[in-house]
Structures are given as structure tokens and as C-alpha cells.
């Protein structure tokens, strides 16, 4: 029987102790941890777990995501596949499970709870409570994914409550999603049996939810960045905090993952054992994961890091197999198939006109979505529009651009709104990554640019595009219009190029494509765009 031996400074997170050790691994399991007099000055600890992520947002299929993630010491993810489920239904969920099983990585998928996310948009599928219960019974499903329909919970909607009940009946946890919910409403939401929330953007909100017993996931992704507001919770509530990315674009994943949050937390003065508990231990406990804590008789899911300050990962082991070393992934590429649902046709220029009479107004002012860099929430502002020939047009001087959502599933007229803070002075961008129904969404300064950007992604049956005068770039996303089957390093580099081009249009946003993708997310206040029209996220109704 072959034995793999690892030497280093063993980090016993639960007992808050570090000591020189020799670890022996046989058949994927840790068979002994022996304290030594001396060992190399490298640190051995359990692998990192992203406690809430949508793999689809990386634009990579699971097998490709794993190839990048292991380099940063990530050995598993709590993965909500509701993005592909909104496009392809249960077939999409199964696609993610099957593809993820092709590589040495722990994908812990959940059963999507909100497909479609709301009744105020067009999605590609519907997963009701009966189908959800069947999905939850699968050993490949570990929890009920984020219950975004918090109004449904508060109003005891039958379908919503049946889904929660189905998870509880078989002992699987229920993830939450309740941005801004506090006080009695938060208490009611939590008492329905919902145990986590990753949407807190203020300390006050997080502490309020913690007081009712909820676990808080500190999120730092490519769009939503809540770490700075919440990191002190790691020391204040060490058993109730986890770390997650939620949505991470391929360029961000190329740079780092949960290891980056550990380094930032330690730099803030947070106790290193509490940081590692949030990154490595609490997800395993909460979701009852079979990955262990890197103890004797646990699976050998462990990492070696250079130090406990920067958390530079030297080696990553999953079930005893070395999957990354010195910044290089050792996971072999997988030939992935595609799955999609795309029926949109190219649009024509006249469909992008916005007559004054077709847009809501009040005392000569019109509602405008105000996007906020680093947040999923938006603000509502009222402003006087620029009008030419009785049509509302973009006004780059006031940073008021057109935002368009176009149904990808069947023939329909594009819906048009106004948006502020993208800052473009020229051109347009478009994407079929548009949470959660993933219709086509675009923003731009003129109809010609918007038209070209939209039709580029239509031509590829899904993707992201950027148009600047006569120049254009597009990344095709053949898997549900969300993911690429190409080499992950190539996808990341292509994304870096198109992101650079988008930023050259004049935007101050850190991640313009990621920000755009959330402008159709109706379950996040305050003002958003649906393929059916401008939507009030506070009142849950159209304007």
C-alpha cells in the first residue's frame, strides 16, 4: 500500500495549536499525524471551501473552474446551480453535477429554490416543489439553494413553504437570501428554517440576523463586495461565519479565491484560527460535508501554504491526490459538451427607440436605475430626460445611458430603460449573463452600438460582447449562454481583454460586465429591468 508523507507545521484549527508534524496518507485518507521535533516552515491545513458560489458566473464549466480554483487551495464549493437551472431546468442541474464529477474536486450542489426567480420575468424553466423534493432526495444534492423569494416566505406561499419543508424532512439545510431584511421580518424568515444569508451589506443587518441564530456568509465577489463592512464578525462570532464569493469572473479566479480573504482578514488583525475556521471548518459543519478537517481518518483534503499571512498556496491535495503545485494546476482538461436554450433573433434598430409616451414619468421626470459599484442593490433616481423627436435618448453628459433587456427564449419586443453610473462615453456592451433568467442585457450610449452588441451575442447563441466605434469583441458562451468549454486560462485571458475594452469606453466600474449582469436581478432592491419592463424591487411590481 503506497504511503504519501507530508512534513510541515500542522495547523490544528479547532484546538488553536500549531506544531511540527509528519502526515501520512494512504488510499486518499489521513492515517497518521505525528508530532515531530522539527519540520519545514510550511503550514499544513484543511483546504478552503467557498461557502456559496454560482460556478456559472466564472463563465467556466465546473471541470474548468476546478482547474483554476485548486491553485489557490480551494478543495470544494457550496455551489448553487440556479443560473443554468433558470435556462435549462433540471437538465441543466444534472449537467453541472456530471461535468463536476469528471475532475478531482468537491462540488457540493444545491437544489435551486427559485426557478424562475420571480413571476415578473421570462425564464427558460420552472422547477416546482414536487420536482424540488425529488432533486433534494438525490445524494448529489446537499442543500436547498438560496431562498430568494423572501416575500413568499413572509407570506407563507404554499410552493415556497413546500420546498423548505422538503429540505427539512431529509435533514438538508436551507440557504437564505434576504437583502436588507431586519427585525421581526428577518426573525420570521429565519424561523421558517432558513439558516444562512450572504446578502448582508451592513454590520447592523448582519448582527441583527445573527441574533436570531442565522449563519452569516461574508461575500467578496467580482461585483458584490461586503468584506470591508463585515470582517470583524469573524472574531465576534467565530462559529457562525463563513466566507464566499457568490459570483466570480474568470479573471478574478485567475488571481485568487478564498485564500485572498484569509490574507485580508489576518492583515486586519483578525485571529488566524478564527479566519481559518470560517474558511475551512464552518462550511463542513454546517453543510455536513464529507471532506473532513484534515484530521486522522479524514479524507486527505489539505493544503500547504507558505505562511499564515499571505496564504500563498504551495500544494493542494484532494482525497490524497496532488492537484496543484507551485501555482500550477495538475487537473487534466476535460472535453465538455454543451447544453443551451436560445431562440432569440437579431433585432433591428427601430426596436431600440424609446418614445416619451412609452416610459413612466412624474412631473416631467423619469425613473433611472443608479448602479452602485461593488453592490447588487441599486438606487432609484428621478431626472429630466434628454428628448429628440419625442424619443428619450442617452445623455453622456449626465451619465444617463440606455439599458435594454431582450427575451432570449421566444420572440418578444426588447424592453428599454435608463441607467446611471456606467459612465460610457462611447459604445456598448451586451451579455446573456443576466441574473437570474439570463435574457440578453445591454447598455450603451447609442442605438447603433447597442444593436451591434446585442446581435453579436445573438449570433453566438450566448456570450458577452463589447462595441467601440468600428471595433468589437465577443466571447461565445455555448453552455446555456453562461459558460465556455474552452481552456479556462484562455477564457480568463479573453475576458481580461474584453473587460479592458469595456473599461476604455469610460466606465469607472470595477467590473462592468458583472455589474451589468445584476441589473436584471429583480429580487434585489431598488430598481431593475426585466424583459417585461422596468421593475420596482421594493413594491415587487412594474412601473
C-alpha positions as CSV (number, residue, x, y, z in Angstrom):
1,X,0.0,0.0,0.0
2,X,1.5,3.3,-1.1
3,X,2.0,6.0,1.5
4,X,2.4,9.7,0.8
5,X,4.2,11.6,3.5
6,X,3.9,15.4,4.1
7,X,6.0,17.4,6.5
8,X,5.3,20.9,7.8
9,X,3.8,22.9,10.6
10,X,0.4,21.4,11.2
11,X,-2.4,23.9,11.9
12,X,-4.9,22.4,14.4
13,X,-7.7,24.9,13.9
14,X,-10.2,23.7,16.4
15,X,-7.7,23.3,19.2
16,X,-5.9,26.5,18.1
17,X,-2.5,24.9,18.0
18,X,0.4,24.8,15.5
19,X,3.2,22.1,15.7
20,X,5.8,20.4,13.6
21,X,4.3,17.2,12.1
22,X,4.6,14.4,9.7
23,X,1.3,13.4,8.0
24,X,0.9,10.0,6.3
25,X,-1.7,9.4,3.6
26,X,-2.9,6.1,2.3
27,X,-5.7,5.4,-0.2
28,X,-6.8,9.0,0.0
29,X,-7.1,9.1,3.8
30,X,-5.0,10.6,6.5
31,X,-3.8,7.6,8.5
32,X,-1.5,9.4,11.0
33,X,-0.4,12.8,12.2
34,X,2.8,12.5,14.1
35,X,4.3,15.4,16.1
36,X,8.0,15.9,15.3
37,X,10.9,17.9,16.8
38,X,11.4,19.7,13.5
39,X,9.7,20.1,10.2
40,X,9.9,22.5,7.2
41,X,8.5,26.0,7.8
42,X,5.4,25.4,5.6
43,X,1.9,25.2,7.0
44,X,-0.5,22.3,6.6
45,X,-4.2,23.0,6.9
46,X,-7.6,21.8,5.6
47,X,-8.4,23.0,2.1
48,X,-10.5,26.2,1.6
49,X,-14.2,25.9,0.8
50,X,-16.2,28.7,-0.9
51,X,-19.5,28.5,1.1
52,X,-21.7,30.0,-1.6
53,X,-20.9,30.4,-5.3
54,X,-22.5,30.2,-8.7
55,X,-20.0,28.3,-10.8
56,X,-21.7,29.7,-13.9
57,X,-20.6,33.2,-13.1
58,X,-17.0,32.2,-13.7
59,X,-18.0,31.6,-17.3
60,X,-16.4,28.2,-16.9
61,X,-17.9,24.7,-16.7
62,X,-17.3,23.0,-13.3
63,X,-14.3,21.0,-14.5
64,X,-12.6,24.1,-15.8
65,X,-13.5,26.1,-12.6
66,X,-11.8,23.4,-10.6
67,X,-8.6,23.7,-12.6
68,X,-8.2,27.3,-11.5
69,X,-9.6,27.0,-8.0
70,X,-7.2,24.3,-6.7
71,X,-4.2,26.6,-7.5
72,X,-5.5,28.8,-4.7
73,X,-6.1,26.0,-2.2
74,X,-9.8,25.6,-2.8
75,X,-10.9,22.0,-2.5
76,X,-14.6,22.4,-2.6
77,X,-17.5,24.7,-3.2
78,X,-21.1,25.0,-2.0
79,X,-22.5,25.5,-5.5
80,X,-25.9,26.9,-6.3
81,X,-26.7,25.9,-10.0
82,X,-29.7,28.1,-10.3
83,X,-28.2,30.1,-13.1
84,X,-28.2,27.2,-15.6
85,X,-31.4,25.9,-14.0
86,X,-33.2,29.1,-15.0
87,X,-32.1,28.4,-18.6
88,X,-32.2,24.6,-18.9
89,X,-34.1,23.4,-15.8
90,X,-33.3,20.1,-14.2
91,X,-31.3,19.0,-17.2
92,X,-29.0,22.0,-16.5
93,X,-28.5,20.9,-12.9
94,X,-27.6,17.4,-14.0
95,X,-25.2,18.8,-16.5
96,X,-23.3,20.6,-13.7
97,X,-23.2,17.5,-11.5
98,X,-22.0,15.3,-14.3
99,X,-19.3,17.6,-15.5
100,X,-18.1,18.3,-12.0
101,X,-17.6,14.6,-11.3
102,X,-15.1,14.4,-14.1
103,X,-12.4,16.0,-12.0
104,X,-10.8,15.7,-8.6
105,X,-12.7,18.4,-6.8
106,X,-15.6,18.6,-4.4
107,X,-18.6,20.3,-5.9
108,X,-21.5,20.3,-3.4
109,X,-24.5,21.3,-5.4
110,X,-27.8,22.5,-4.0
111,X,-31.4,22.2,-5.3
112,X,-32.4,25.6,-6.8
113,X,-35.3,27.0,-4.9
114,X,-36.4,29.8,-7.2
115,X,-36.7,28.8,-10.8
116,X,-37.9,31.2,-12.1
117,X,-36.7,33.7,-9.5
118,X,-39.9,35.7,-9.9
119,X,-43.1,35.8,-12.0
120,X,-42.1,39.2,-13.4
121,X,-39.6,37.9,-16.0
122,X,-39.3,35.2,-18.6
123,X,-37.1,32.2,-17.7
124,X,-36.4,29.1,-19.6
125,X,-37.7,26.6,-17.0
126,X,-39.9,26.1,-14.0
127,X,-38.9,23.8,-11.1
128,X,-41.9,23.4,-8.8
129,X,-42.0,22.0,-5.2
130,X,-42.6,18.4,-6.4
131,X,-39.5,18.5,-8.7
132,X,-37.5,20.2,-6.0
133,X,-38.3,17.5,-3.5
134,X,-37.2,14.8,-5.9
135,X,-34.0,16.7,-6.6
136,X,-33.3,17.1,-2.8
137,X,-33.6,13.3,-2.4
138,X,-30.5,12.9,-4.6
139,X,-27.2,12.1,-2.9
140,X,-25.6,14.6,-5.2
141,X,-27.6,17.4,-3.7
142,X,-26.6,18.8,-0.3
143,X,-29.0,21.6,0.5
144,X,-31.8,23.8,-0.7
145,X,-30.3,26.8,-2.5
146,X,-30.8,30.4,-1.6
147,X,-34.5,31.2,-1.0
148,X,-34.6,34.5,-2.9
149,X,-38.3,34.7,-2.7
150,X,-38.3,36.2,0.8
151,X,-41.7,37.8,0.3
152,X,-43.0,34.3,-0.4
153,X,-41.6,33.1,2.9
154,X,-43.1,36.0,4.8
155,X,-46.5,35.5,3.2
156,X,-46.3,31.7,3.7
157,X,-46.6,31.0,0.0
158,X,-47.6,27.3,-0.4
159,X,-45.0,26.4,-3.1
160,X,-42.2,28.2,-1.2
161,X,-43.0,26.5,2.1
162,X,-43.3,23.1,0.5
163,X,-39.8,23.4,-0.8
164,X,-38.4,24.4,2.6
165,X,-40.4,21.6,4.2
166,X,-38.9,19.0,1.7
167,X,-35.4,20.0,2.7
168,X,-36.1,19.8,6.4
169,X,-37.7,16.4,6.0
170,X,-34.4,14.9,4.9
171,X,-32.2,16.9,7.1
172,X,-30.7,19.2,4.5
173,X,-30.1,22.9,5.3
174,X,-31.8,25.8,3.5
175,X,-29.8,28.7,2.3
176,X,-31.1,32.3,2.5
177,X,-31.2,35.4,0.5
178,X,-32.8,38.4,2.2
179,X,-31.0,41.7,1.5
180,X,-31.9,44.4,4.0
181,X,-34.4,42.3,5.9
182,X,-34.2,43.1,9.6
183,X,-36.2,42.9,12.8
184,X,-39.4,41.0,13.0
185,X,-39.4,40.2,9.3
186,X,-35.9,38.8,9.5
187,X,-36.9,36.8,12.6
188,X,-39.9,35.3,10.7
189,X,-37.8,34.5,7.7
190,X,-35.2,32.7,9.8
191,X,-37.7,30.9,11.9
192,X,-39.1,29.4,8.7
193,X,-35.9,27.2,8.9
194,X,-33.6,29.3,6.7
195,X,-30.1,29.1,8.2
196,X,-27.7,31.3,6.1
197,X,-27.5,34.7,4.4
198,X,-24.9,36.1,2.1
199,X,-26.6,39.3,1.2
200,X,-25.8,41.4,4.3
201,X,-24.2,44.7,3.3
202,X,-24.1,46.4,6.7
203,X,-22.8,45.3,10.1
204,X,-26.2,46.3,11.7
205,X,-28.1,43.9,9.4
206,X,-25.6,41.0,9.9
207,X,-25.7,41.4,13.7
208,X,-29.5,41.5,13.7
209,X,-29.7,38.3,11.7
210,X,-27.0,36.6,13.9
211,X,-29.2,37.4,17.0
212,X,-31.9,35.2,15.5
213,X,-29.5,32.3,15.0
214,X,-28.6,32.7,11.4
215,X,-25.1,32.0,9.9
216,X,-23.6,34.9,8.0
217,X,-21.6,34.3,4.9
218,X,-19.2,37.2,4.2
219,X,-19.2,37.8,0.5
220,X,-16.5,39.2,-1.7
221,X,-17.0,38.5,-5.4
222,X,-16.4,40.3,-8.7
223,X,-19.5,42.5,-8.2
224,X,-20.7,42.4,-4.6
225,X,-18.0,43.2,-2.1
226,X,-19.1,43.1,1.6
227,X,-15.8,42.1,3.3
228,X,-14.8,45.6,4.5
229,X,-18.2,46.1,6.2
230,X,-18.3,42.7,7.8
231,X,-14.9,41.2,8.5
232,X,-15.0,42.0,12.3
233,X,-17.7,39.4,12.6
234,X,-15.1,36.6,12.2
235,X,-13.7,37.3,15.7
236,X,-17.1,38.3,17.2
237,X,-19.0,35.2,16.0
238,X,-16.3,32.6,15.0
239,X,-18.7,29.7,14.9
240,X,-21.3,31.4,12.8
241,X,-19.3,33.0,9.9
242,X,-18.3,31.6,6.6
243,X,-16.5,33.1,3.5
244,X,-17.9,33.1,0.0
245,X,-17.5,34.7,-3.4
246,X,-21.1,34.2,-4.7
247,X,-20.1,35.3,-8.2
248,X,-16.5,35.3,-9.5
249,X,-15.5,36.2,-13.0
250,X,-12.6,34.2,-14.6
251,X,-10.0,37.0,-14.3
252,X,-10.7,37.2,-10.6
253,X,-10.4,33.5,-10.2
254,X,-7.1,33.5,-12.0
255,X,-5.8,35.9,-9.3
256,X,-7.1,34.2,-6.2
257,X,-10.1,32.8,-4.2
258,X,-10.8,32.3,-0.5
259,X,-7.1,32.5,0.2
260,X,-7.2,36.2,-0.6
261,X,-9.9,36.8,2.0
262,X,-7.9,34.9,4.6
263,X,-4.9,37.1,3.9
264,X,-7.0,40.3,4.1
265,X,-8.7,39.2,7.4
266,X,-5.3,38.4,9.0
267,X,-4.0,41.8,7.8
268,X,-6.9,43.4,9.6
269,X,-5.8,41.8,12.9
270,X,-8.4,39.0,12.9
271,X,-7.3,35.9,14.8
272,X,-5.9,33.5,12.3
273,X,-7.6,30.4,13.9
274,X,-11.0,32.2,13.6
275,X,-10.2,33.1,10.0
276,X,-9.4,29.5,9.1
277,X,-12.4,28.2,11.0
278,X,-14.6,30.4,8.7
279,X,-12.7,29.3,5.6
280,X,-12.2,25.6,6.2
281,X,-14.3,24.3,9.1
282,X,-17.6,26.0,9.4
283,X,-18.8,25.1,5.9
284,X,-18.0,21.4,6.7
285,X,-20.0,21.5,9.9
286,X,-23.0,23.5,8.6
287,X,-23.5,21.5,5.3
288,X,-22.4,18.2,6.8
289,X,-19.7,17.8,4.1
290,X,-17.7,14.5,3.7
291,X,-14.4,16.4,3.4
292,X,-13.3,16.3,7.0
293,X,-11.0,18.7,8.9
294,X,-7.6,17.3,7.9
295,X,-7.5,15.1,11.0
296,X,-6.6,11.4,11.4
297,X,-9.1,9.2,9.5
298,X,-10.4,12.2,7.5
299,X,-10.1,12.3,3.7
300,X,-6.8,13.9,2.8
301,X,-8.2,17.3,1.6
302,X,-5.4,19.6,2.7
303,X,-3.2,22.3,1.5
304,X,0.4,23.5,2.2
305,X,0.8,27.3,2.4
306,X,4.0,29.3,2.6
307,X,2.8,31.3,5.7
308,X,-0.3,32.3,7.6
309,X,-0.1,35.9,6.5
310,X,-0.3,35.8,2.7
311,X,-1.6,32.2,2.3
312,X,0.4,31.6,-0.8
313,X,-0.5,28.0,-1.7
314,X,2.3,25.6,-2.4
315,X,0.4,22.4,-2.8
316,X,-3.2,21.2,-2.8
317,X,-4.3,17.7,-2.1
318,X,-7.8,16.4,-2.7
319,X,-8.6,12.9,-1.4
320,X,-4.8,12.4,-1.2
321,X,-4.2,13.3,-4.8
322,X,-1.9,16.2,-5.6
323,X,-4.0,18.5,-7.8
324,X,-1.9,21.7,-7.7
325,X,1.7,22.6,-7.1
326,X,3.7,25.9,-7.1
327,X,0.9,27.8,-8.9
328,X,0.2,25.2,-11.5
329,X,-2.9,23.1,-11.8
330,X,-2.4,19.4,-12.2
331,X,-6.0,18.6,-13.1
332,X,-6.2,17.4,-16.7
333,X,-8.5,19.2,-19.2
334,X,-11.9,17.6,-19.8
335,X,-13.7,17.7,-23.1
336,X,-17.1,19.2,-22.2
337,X,-20.3,19.0,-24.1
338,X,-22.8,21.9,-24.5
339,X,-26.4,22.4,-23.4
340,X,-28.4,25.5,-24.3
341,X,-31.8,27.1,-24.8
342,X,-31.7,30.1,-27.1
343,X,-34.3,31.2,-29.5
344,X,-33.7,35.0,-29.9
345,X,-33.4,36.5,-33.4
346,X,-31.3,39.6,-34.4
347,X,-33.0,42.8,-33.6
348,X,-33.5,45.9,-35.8
349,X,-32.6,49.5,-35.0
350,X,-36.2,50.7,-34.7
351,X,-36.8,48.3,-31.8
352,X,-34.4,50.3,-29.7
353,X,-36.2,53.6,-29.9
354,X,-37.8,54.8,-26.6
355,X,-40.8,57.0,-27.2
356,X,-41.5,59.5,-24.4
357,X,-45.1,58.1,-24.1
358,X,-43.8,54.6,-23.5
359,X,-41.8,55.4,-20.4
360,X,-43.1,56.2,-16.9
361,X,-42.8,59.8,-15.8
362,X,-43.8,62.1,-12.9
363,X,-43.8,65.8,-13.2
364,X,-41.6,65.8,-16.2
365,X,-39.0,63.4,-14.5
366,X,-38.3,59.8,-15.4
367,X,-37.0,56.9,-13.2
368,X,-33.4,55.9,-13.7
369,X,-31.5,52.9,-12.3
370,X,-28.5,54.1,-10.4
371,X,-26.0,51.2,-10.3
372,X,-23.6,51.1,-7.4
373,X,-20.0,49.8,-7.9
374,X,-19.4,46.7,-5.7
375,X,-23.0,46.2,-4.7
376,X,-26.0,44.3,-6.1
377,X,-28.5,46.8,-4.8
378,X,-29.4,49.8,-7.0
379,X,-30.9,53.2,-6.2
380,X,-33.8,54.9,-7.9
381,X,-33.2,58.5,-9.1
382,X,-35.6,60.8,-10.9
383,X,-34.2,63.0,-13.6
384,X,-35.2,65.1,-16.6
385,X,-34.6,63.1,-19.7
386,X,-32.9,64.1,-23.0
387,X,-35.5,64.1,-25.7
388,X,-35.1,64.2,-29.5
389,X,-38.1,63.8,-31.9
390,X,-40.3,62.8,-29.0
391,X,-37.9,60.0,-28.1
392,X,-35.8,59.6,-25.0
393,X,-32.1,59.2,-25.8
394,X,-28.9,58.7,-23.9
395,X,-27.2,61.7,-22.3
396,X,-23.5,61.0,-21.7
397,X,-23.1,64.5,-20.1
398,X,-25.5,63.4,-17.3
399,X,-24.3,59.8,-17.4
400,X,-27.7,58.6,-18.5
401,X,-27.5,55.6,-20.8
402,X,-30.0,53.2,-22.3
403,X,-30.3,49.7,-20.8
404,X,-32.1,47.0,-22.8
405,X,-33.3,43.6,-21.8
406,X,-34.3,41.3,-24.7
407,X,-36.0,37.9,-24.3
408,X,-33.8,35.0,-25.4
409,X,-36.5,32.3,-25.1
410,X,-39.1,33.4,-27.6
411,X,-40.0,36.3,-29.9
412,X,-40.6,39.5,-28.0
413,X,-40.0,43.2,-28.1
414,X,-36.9,44.5,-26.3
415,X,-37.7,46.5,-23.1
416,X,-35.8,49.7,-22.6
417,X,-34.9,51.7,-19.6
418,X,-32.4,54.3,-18.4
419,X,-29.3,53.7,-16.2
420,X,-26.7,55.8,-14.5
421,X,-23.1,55.3,-13.3
422,X,-21.8,53.2,-16.2
423,X,-20.1,56.3,-17.4
424,X,-19.6,55.2,-21.0
425,X,-18.7,58.0,-23.4
426,X,-18.9,55.7,-26.5
427,X,-20.0,52.2,-27.5
428,X,-22.0,49.5,-25.7
429,X,-21.7,46.1,-24.0
430,X,-24.1,43.2,-24.0
431,X,-24.4,39.8,-22.2
432,X,-26.5,36.7,-21.9
433,X,-25.3,36.5,-18.3
434,X,-28.2,38.4,-16.7
435,X,-29.3,37.1,-13.4
436,X,-31.5,35.2,-12.9
437,X,-33.4,34.4,-16.1
438,X,-30.4,35.2,-18.3
439,X,-32.1,37.1,-21.1
440,X,-29.9,39.4,-23.1
441,X,-29.0,42.6,-21.4
442,X,-27.1,45.5,-22.9
443,X,-26.1,49.1,-22.0
444,X,-24.8,51.7,-24.3
445,X,-24.7,55.3,-25.5
446,X,-26.4,55.0,-28.9
447,X,-28.8,52.7,-30.6
448,X,-26.3,51.6,-33.3
449,X,-23.7,50.4,-30.7
450,X,-26.4,48.6,-28.6
451,X,-27.8,46.9,-31.8
452,X,-24.4,45.6,-32.8
453,X,-23.5,44.4,-29.2
454,X,-26.8,42.5,-28.9
455,X,-26.7,40.9,-32.3
456,X,-23.1,39.7,-31.7
457,X,-24.3,37.6,-28.7
458,X,-27.4,36.5,-30.7
459,X,-25.1,35.3,-33.4
460,X,-23.2,33.1,-31.0
461,X,-26.4,32.0,-29.2
462,X,-25.0,33.4,-26.0
463,X,-21.9,35.3,-24.8
464,X,-20.6,38.7,-23.9
465,X,-19.7,41.5,-26.3
466,X,-18.2,44.9,-26.4
467,X,-18.5,47.5,-29.2
468,X,-16.4,50.6,-29.6
469,X,-16.9,52.5,-32.9
470,X,-15.9,50.0,-35.6
471,X,-14.2,47.7,-33.2
472,X,-15.9,44.8,-31.4
473,X,-15.1,41.8,-29.3
474,X,-17.2,38.8,-28.3
475,X,-16.7,35.8,-26.1
476,X,-19.1,33.0,-27.0
477,X,-20.7,31.1,-24.1
478,X,-22.2,28.0,-25.7
479,X,-23.2,26.3,-22.5
480,X,-26.6,27.9,-21.6
481,X,-25.2,31.2,-22.8
482,X,-23.4,31.2,-19.5
483,X,-20.2,29.2,-19.8
484,X,-17.4,28.3,-22.2
485,X,-16.0,24.9,-22.9
486,X,-12.6,26.4,-23.8
487,X,-9.5,26.2,-21.8
488,X,-10.0,28.2,-18.6
489,X,-6.8,30.1,-18.9
490,X,-7.7,31.2,-22.4
491,X,-11.2,32.2,-21.2
492,X,-9.7,34.2,-18.4
493,X,-7.3,36.0,-20.7
494,X,-10.0,36.6,-23.3
495,X,-12.2,38.1,-20.5
496,X,-9.3,40.3,-19.4
497,X,-9.1,41.7,-22.9
498,X,-12.8,42.4,-23.3
499,X,-13.0,43.8,-19.8
500,X,-10.2,46.2,-20.7
501,X,-12.1,47.2,-23.8
502,X,-15.3,47.8,-21.9
503,X,-13.4,50.0,-19.4
504,X,-11.9,52.0,-22.2
505,X,-15.5,53.1,-23.0
506,X,-15.2,55.4,-20.0
507,X,-16.7,53.4,-17.1
508,X,-15.5,53.9,-13.5
509,X,-16.9,50.5,-12.6
510,X,-14.5,47.8,-11.3
511,X,-16.3,45.1,-13.2
512,X,-18.7,46.5,-15.8
513,X,-19.9,43.1,-17.2
514,X,-20.6,41.7,-13.7
515,X,-22.4,44.9,-12.7
516,X,-24.5,44.7,-15.9
517,X,-25.4,41.1,-15.2
518,X,-27.2,42.1,-12.0
519,X,-29.3,44.9,-13.4
520,X,-32.0,42.4,-14.2
521,X,-31.9,40.8,-10.8
522,X,-35.4,41.7,-9.6
523,X,-35.1,40.2,-6.1
524,X,-32.5,42.8,-5.1
525,X,-33.8,46.4,-4.5
526,X,-34.5,49.0,-5.6
527,X,-35.0,49.5,-9.4
528,X,-34.2,46.9,-12.0
529,X,-35.0,45.9,-15.6
530,X,-36.9,42.8,-16.7
531,X,-37.6,41.6,-20.2
532,X,-41.2,42.6,-19.3
533,X,-40.4,46.1,-18.2
534,X,-39.0,48.4,-15.5
535,X,-39.4,46.8,-12.1
536,X,-39.8,48.3,-8.6
537,X,-37.9,45.9,-6.3
538,X,-39.4,47.4,-3.1
539,X,-43.0,47.1,-4.1
540,X,-42.4,44.0,-6.3
541,X,-44.4,45.5,-9.2
542,X,-43.7,47.1,-12.6
543,X,-43.6,50.8,-13.1
